[in-house]
Structures are given as C-alpha cells and as structure tokens.
Amino acid sequence: MILFRPVGLEELLLISRTGMRRFPPRLPDQPIFYPVLNRGYAEQIARDWNTKSGTLAGYVTEFEVEDTYARSFEVQQVGGREHLELWVPAESLDVFNDHIQGTIRVLGAFFGASFAGVVPTESALKGKNAREQFEALRALQAQEPGALQREVTVNHEAVFAHFFFWEQMGEGSTSTQETKATLAAIRAAWSSAFPEMPLGA
C-alpha cells in the first residue's frame, strides 16, 4: 500500500537521521500516527497547516507498507471523500515502521513567507537563514574545487531541508542559468556524499 504523510521540518530531520526508513515516536500529546491515502490530501495539509505554524514548512512524504499489515488498520474518512487516513496508535508505530518497504521519499514541499529553516552553527553557513545559505553556497561554488562539497557535507541537514525551497526561489530568479547551475552543483555534491539519499524530487 502506498501511503503519504505531511511532516514539518523537525520531523523531516528526524526521519532523515534514520536513513529515511522510520518515522519518529509520537509525542505524549500525539496518541495517533495518521498517514493519509492520497497525495492531494497530504499536500493540502502540508500547504494549509504546516506552513502556518512552527518552522513554516510542510513536506510531503511517500512510502510503502506491506499490504497485509496496512489492511489491519481501518481507513478513516475525516472530511471529504479524499480525506482518508489510517489511524495507527502511537504505541504501534515502532512495529508499523518495521513494515515500511524501502525508504521514505520526499515528493515536494511548501513554505511560509517568513521561512528561515535550519540555521547552522558552524562553517560557512553559520548563522545564516535558508535564503542566505543559498547565496553562500553560490559563492563557494566559485571558490577552489571542493569548497562546496565540504560545506554540503558539514551542513547536510540544512541542505536536505532547504533544497526544495531553493528550487522554488530559482523559479522566479532573474539569473535563472546561474541559479540552475548552483542547484545542479549542490545536487552533484550531495550525490557524491550521500548517494543513498535522494535530494529534492
């Protein structure tokens, strides 16, 4: 069964630390883990809810769960016909994670107007917000070979969390070719350092 889950930035980073293979435990005030059954519904939550609170970011993830196990949870309709969820008790999430097939994939992301993202505490991206980080990486690209690669490796969590944001920034950029070149260089550096984890869509 293919399932989807909208997540915020913090949850995305926790997932990434498992190699994109497990969802983190629920918090005490979160008794239910609820993946949804269609991408449109996941995008609606990520866009309309996640971007308006917390870190102002919503990511849409997709993953597969063994059919037999997934069918042990009753489908819940919580609104319109497309608002379908599985309700997994928090205490069952660890076993649920064991039944995920392959890796959890990030399909897309949405960001609020004041999105700042992960602010690194070291190296060339130290103290910079997501927008400033892209400009810093652009400058590193023009420096000696390996500078960009080192920065992507050191601050990989920020790069992973922000790449969709940078792609969206580039869509309205006046220096489209330069922006595309920087995005391509970041993606190449990422692929070299983390070949098992795709960056962006």
VEXLOVO-389247 format. One line per field, with one value per residue: x negated, z negated, y of N, C-alpha, C in turn; chain. Coordinates in steps of 0.02 Angstrom, whole numbers, plus 50000, padded with zeros to 5 digits. Layout:
n.xx: [X  ...]
n.zz: [Z  ...]
n.yy: [Y  ...]
ca.xx: [X  ...]
ca.zz: [Z  ...]
ca.yy: [Y  ...]
c.xx: [X  ...]
c.zz: [Z  ...]
c.yy: [Y  ...]
cadena: [A  ...]
This chain:
n.xx: [49958  49970  49933  49951  49877  49890  49764  49679  49532  49449  49488  49455  49314  49287  49332  49239  49124  49134  49098  49200  49297  49383  49519  49523  49548  49709  49757  49801  49929  49982  50072  50102  50037  50051  50047  50093  50204  50195  50105  50146  50220  50121  50038  50124  50133  49996  49974  50078  50079  49953  49868  49906  49873  49754  49601  49638  49645  49692  49681  49706  49716  49691  49722  49709  49804  49816  49948  50038  50015  50046  50181  50233  50269  50406  50478  50502  50621  50611  50667  50700  50722  50592  50519  50444  50377  50258  50268  50150  50108  50004  49920  49902  49821  49684  49682  49756  49665  49572  49632  49624  49581  49433  49376  49425  49490  49469  49583  49618  49628  49687  49684  49691  49705  49610  49512  49368  49292  49169  49042  48876  48737  48605  48459  48464  48598  48643  48754  48838  48993  49110  49120  49007  48910  48911  48854  48728  48682  48680  48576  48471  48463  48392  48267  48115  48096  48194  48237  48377  48422  48372  48445  48578  48572  48539  48647  48761  48894  48962  48951  49024  49152  49181  49173  49284  49343  49245  49251  49379  49359  49275  49360  49417  49312  49203  49080  49078  49003  48882  48930  48985  48868  48801  48890  48880  48747  48748  48831  48753  48642  48705  48750  48630  48584  48691  48751  48856  48969  49090  49095  49209  49348]
n.zz: [50000  50045  49957  49887  49801  49725  49660  49539  49532  49423  49400  49522  49518  49414  49473  49577  49508  49484  49599  49689  49662  49555  49456  49326  49146  49074  48989  48815  48819  48936  48980  49092  49246  49407  49564  49732  49872  50000  50113  50140  50027  49929  49977  49961  49820  49788  49855  49810  49671  49608  49654  49586  49455  49321  49393  49515  49629  49739  49784  49905  49890  49956  49946  49935  49870  49809  49882  49815  49680  49676  49702  49583  49514  49497  49624  49608  49636  49634  49674  49827  49974  50014  49900  49822  49700  49612  49448  49335  49182  49064  48989  49074  49174  49189  49231  49347  49421  49445  49546  49658  49826  49912  49933  49859  49956  50012  50088  50117  50064  49959  49913  49790  49796  49713  49695  49621  49593  49555  49456  49468  49356  49380  49488  49659  49674  49553  49441  49539  49628  49728  49856  49861  49851  49975  50058  50001  50032  50169  50185  50136  50234  50333  50282  50234  50296  50215  50106  50101  50092  49966  49882  49905  49854  49718  49672  49697  49654  49659  49797  49850  49798  49856  49995  50083  50059  50109  50243  50275  50252  50359  50467  50490  50516  50581  50629  50695  50759  50689  50561  50584  50614  50492  50411  50476  50450  50311  50297  50360  50274  50160  50203  50217  50086  50014  50077  50059  50023  50097  50158  50155  50274]
n.yy: [49940  50108  50251  50417  50555  50711  50814  50918  51025  50986  50852  50797  50804  50715  50597  50589  50560  50427  50369  50385  50289  50268  50332  50455  50426  50462  50613  50645  50706  50660  50541  50466  50408  50463  50420  50466  50428  50479  50585  50716  50755  50749  50851  50960  50970  50993  51114  51202  51195  51157  51259  51370  51370  51338  51297  51344  51263  51132  50966  50839  50671  50506  50332  50152  50018  49852  49763  49671  49699  49838  49836  49797  49905  50011  50111  50283  50408  50578  50694  50765  50657  50629  50638  50534  50426  50321  50263  50245  50182  50265  50182  50078  50118  50087  49954  49971  50047  49947  49878  49957  49968  49979  50148  50306  50434  50604  50704  50835  51008  51143  51316  51445  51625  51685  51590  51524  51413  51284  51344  51341  51305  51307  51323  51389  51421  51461  51536  51585  51610  51511  51570  51653  51555  51493  51590  51594  51466  51477  51568  51490  51395  51458  51462  51376  51207  51087  51161  51185  51054  51014  51099  51060  50932  50954  51031  50953  50927  51049  51075  50967  50994  51116  51114  51102  51226  51312  51276  51325  51460  51486  51479  51602  51681  51807  51778  51649  51546  51547  51516  51389  51322  51327  51253  51130  51101  51090  50979  50882  50879  50833  50705  50641  50637  50579  50457  50367  50435  50524  50694  50823  50821]
ca.xx: [50000  49934  49961  49920  49881  49862  49723  49644  49459  49418  49500  49415  49245  49286  49337  49176  49072  49143  49086  49265  49328  49429  49548  49504  49602  49756  49750  49854  49995  49997  50088  50113  49997  50100  50031  50153  50206  50184  50056  50179  50237  50058  50016  50168  50111  49930  49980  50126  50070  49883  49834  49934  49853  49688  49547  49669  49628  49728  49652  49750  49678  49724  49688  49749  49810  49841  50021  50073  50010  50081  50253  50254  50293  50466  50473  50546  50638  50615  50694  50723  50706  50520  50487  50440  50318  50252  50253  50104  50094  49933  49881  49891  49782  49621  49697  49776  49603  49540  49667  49611  49541  49388  49364  49474  49469  49498  49610  49623  49629  49719  49651  49722  49668  49554  49473  49297  49261  49117  48987  48817  48695  48534  48436  48482  48670  48657  48795  48875  49057  49110  49107  48936  48869  48904  48805  48662  48662  48665  48509  48424  48457  48342  48202  48073  48133  48204  48266  48448  48429  48360  48500  48637  48562  48540  48714  48806  48964  48989  48956  49079  49215  49193  49163  49348  49351  49200  49278  49435  49329  49246  49412  49431  49248  49183  49019  49101  48949  48835  48964  48988  48800  48786  48931  48851  48684  48766  48857  48696  48603  48745  48750  48564  48577  48746  48782  48915  49025  49104  49105  49261  49394]
ca.zz: [50000  50047  49910  49887  49737  49722  49600  49532  49540  49369  49410  49581  49498  49375  49521  49615  49465  49487  49668  49722  49655  49498  49428  49255  49097  49061  48926  48767  48838  49003  48971  49156  49306  49460  49635  49773  49928  50066  50114  50138  49958  49895  49999  49929  49750  49788  49879  49773  49599  49587  49672  49545  49384  49310  49437  49577  49686  49744  49833  49921  49896  49984  49927  49947  49813  49828  49889  49763  49617  49683  49700  49514  49488  49532  49657  49577  49677  49585  49707  49893  49997  50021  49834  49795  49659  49568  49380  49303  49112  49053  48963  49129  49228  49199  49273  49412  49455  49467  49606  49715  49878  49943  49898  49860  50007  50008  50154  50127  50002  49959  49864  49773  49821  49668  49683  49609  49598  49508  49455  49446  49304  49397  49558  49698  49668  49483  49426  49598  49641  49788  49915  49859  49862  50047  50084  49977  50072  50236  50182  50127  50298  50373  50249  50254  50300  50152  50054  50098  50069  49894  49847  49910  49808  49649  49655  49739  49634  49687  49869  49862  49781  49893  50068  50116  50052  50157  50310  50284  50259  50426  50518  50506  50516  50643  50651  50696  50777  50633  50508  50603  50610  50421  50389  50504  50414  50244  50305  50376  50212  50117  50229  50203  50014  49987  50136  50042  50004  50149  50138  50196  50305]
ca.yy: [50000  50172  50300  50483  50590  50778  50824  50981  51022  50947  50781  50778  50792  50653  50542  50586  50530  50354  50348  50389  50223  50263  50393  50460  50412  50516  50649  50624  50732  50635  50470  50433  50423  50456  50428  50476  50381  50510  50639  50781  50769  50763  50918  51008  50979  51024  51183  51244  51191  51158  51322  51424  51364  51309  51320  51369  51219  51069  50920  50783  50609  50447  50270  50092  49973  49787  49765  49634  49737  49901  49823  49785  49969  50033  50177  50333  50467  50632  50754  50747  50589  50620  50645  50466  50415  50263  50284  50198  50202  50284  50126  50030  50149  50053  49895  49999  50064  49885  49854  50001  49936  50028  50211  50360  50482  50670  50720  50907  51047  51209  51359  51509  51684  51702  51530  51534  51348  51264  51392  51303  51334  51302  51329  51448  51435  51477  51595  51608  51578  51470  51612  51673  51496  51480  51638  51573  51408  51503  51596  51435  51360  51493  51457  51320  51144  51052  51204  51171  50985  51013  51133  51017  50876  50978  51055  50913  50930  51111  51066  50921  51027  51179  51110  51119  51298  51344  51265  51370  51527  51492  51483  51671  51717  51840  51745  51580  51500  51543  51481  51319  51294  51317  51197  51069  51088  51066  50911  50839  50871  50790  50637  50614  50625  50539  50425  50327  50478  50574  50764  50853  50774]
c.xx: [49956  49970  49921  49925  49851  49824  49694  49569  49427  49427  49460  49343  49238  49290  49270  49121  49079  49126  49149  49301  49381  49457  49533  49562  49646  49739  49807  49924  50016  50011  50095  50063  50043  50071  50096  50147  50198  50141  50089  50197  50175  50033  50059  50147  50044  49933  50021  50116  49996  49848  49857  49916  49782  49635  49572  49651  49669  49700  49700  49706  49723  49685  49736  49746  49839  49918  50057  50072  50051  50157  50278  50279  50352  50456  50525  50558  50652  50642  50725  50701  50632  50483  50486  50373  50318  50236  50213  50090  50019  49891  49868  49844  49716  49630  49718  49713  49567  49570  49661  49564  49497  49382  49424  49449  49503  49519  49611  49627  49662  49689  49690  49676  49607  49510  49399  49259  49212  49060  48926  48777  48621  48523  48465  48556  48691  48698  48839  48942  49055  49093  49033  48889  48858  48852  48735  48637  48645  48594  48456  48411  48401  48272  48165  48113  48137  48236  48341  48461  48422  48419  48564  48632  48569  48611  48768  48879  48997  48999  49016  49146  49232  49192  49227  49359  49307  49224  49336  49411  49305  49298  49427  49368  49234  49119  49030  49044  48899  48866  48968  48920  48782  48826  48902  48786  48697  48790  48800  48653  48640  48741  48683  48556  48629  48784  48845  48977  49037  49115  49156  49304  49359]
c.zz: [50000  50002  49914  49817  49743  49657  49599  49538  49486  49380  49470  49561  49457  49421  49558  49574  49460  49556  49709  49719  49600  49480  49353  49209  49089  48994  48879  48786  48908  48999  49035  49208  49365  49530  49674  49838  49996  50060  50108  50067  49918  49913  49967  49858  49747  49806  49832  49698  49579  49601  49628  49471  49380  49356  49506  49639  49682  49800  49844  49932  49924  49962  49938  49885  49838  49827  49831  49697  49621  49677  49630  49481  49530  49562  49625  49626  49629  49614  49773  49914  50001  49953  49797  49760  49630  49499  49346  49232  49103  49030  49016  49183  49241  49244  49343  49453  49482  49531  49666  49763  49912  49900  49903  49908  49996  50078  50169  50061  50013  49902  49853  49794  49778  49652  49675  49612  49542  49512  49426  49394  49319  49472  49593  49693  49598  49477  49483  49604  49709  49851  49918  49872  49937  50078  50063  50017  50144  50238  50175  50193  50341  50342  50272  50253  50232  50098  50045  50070  49993  49856  49849  49861  49736  49628  49695  49718  49661  49763  49886  49851  49827  49969  50106  50115  50103  50229  50324  50289  50330  50480  50537  50511  50583  50671  50654  50710  50720  50574  50522  50597  50537  50393  50413  50467  50344  50248  50319  50314  50164  50139  50216  50130  49986  50044  50121  50028  50057  50121  50184  50228  50358]
c.yy: [50062  50221  50364  50513  50660  50786  50894  50971  50978  50873  50756  50762  50729  50592  50533  50552  50454  50327  50346  50322  50219  50332  50395  50444  50473  50550  50629  50648  50711  50560  50430  50456  50412  50471  50435  50436  50413  50572  50708  50802  50786  50833  50972  51023  51016  51098  51228  51244  51198  51225  51381  51419  51335  51339  51342  51329  51155  51027  50861  50721  50553  50385  50212  50047  49907  49787  49732  49672  49801  49891  49806  49849  49992  50102  50223  50390  50524  50697  50735  50678  50576  50622  50578  50455  50345  50290  50229  50220  50215  50226  50072  50056  50113  49991  49918  50015  50002  49858  49901  49967  49988  50091  50258  50414  50549  50691  50794  50942  51115  51250  51423  51566  51700  51641  51547  51468  51333  51315  51356  51342  51330  51311  51389  51467  51455  51541  51619  51572  51543  51511  51633  51615  51483  51527  51619  51512  51428  51531  51541  51398  51392  51490  51394  51255  51111  51094  51190  51102  50981  51044  51091  50959  50897  50996  51019  50918  50994  51104  51022  50956  51085  51171  51126  51194  51335  51334  51314  51443  51538  51500  51555  51713  51749  51809  51669  51531  51491  51504  51407  51285  51281  51258  51131  51050  51062  50993  50861  50826  50825  50718  50602  50594  50576  50504  50386  50369  50531  50643  50795  50799  50733]
cadena: [A  A  A  A  A  A  A  A  A  A  A  A  A  A  A  A  A  A  A  A  A  A  A  A  A  A  A  A  A  A  A  A  A  A  A  A  A  A  A  A  A  A  A  A  A  A  A  A  A  A  A  A  A  A  A  A  A  A  A  A  A  A  A  A  A  A  A  A  A  A  A  A  A  A  A  A  A  A  A  A  A  A  A  A  A  A  A  A  A  A  A  A  A  A  A  A  A  A  A  A  A  A  A  A  A  A  A  A  A  A  A  A  A  A  A  A  A  A  A  A  A  A  A  A  A  A  A  A  A  A  A  A  A  A  A  A  A  A  A  A  A  A  A  A  A  A  A  A  A  A  A  A  A  A  A  A  A  A  A  A  A  A  A  A  A  A  A  A  A  A  A  A  A  A  A  A  A  A  A  A  A  A  A  A  A  A  A  A  A  A  A  A  A  A  A  A  A  A  A  A  A]
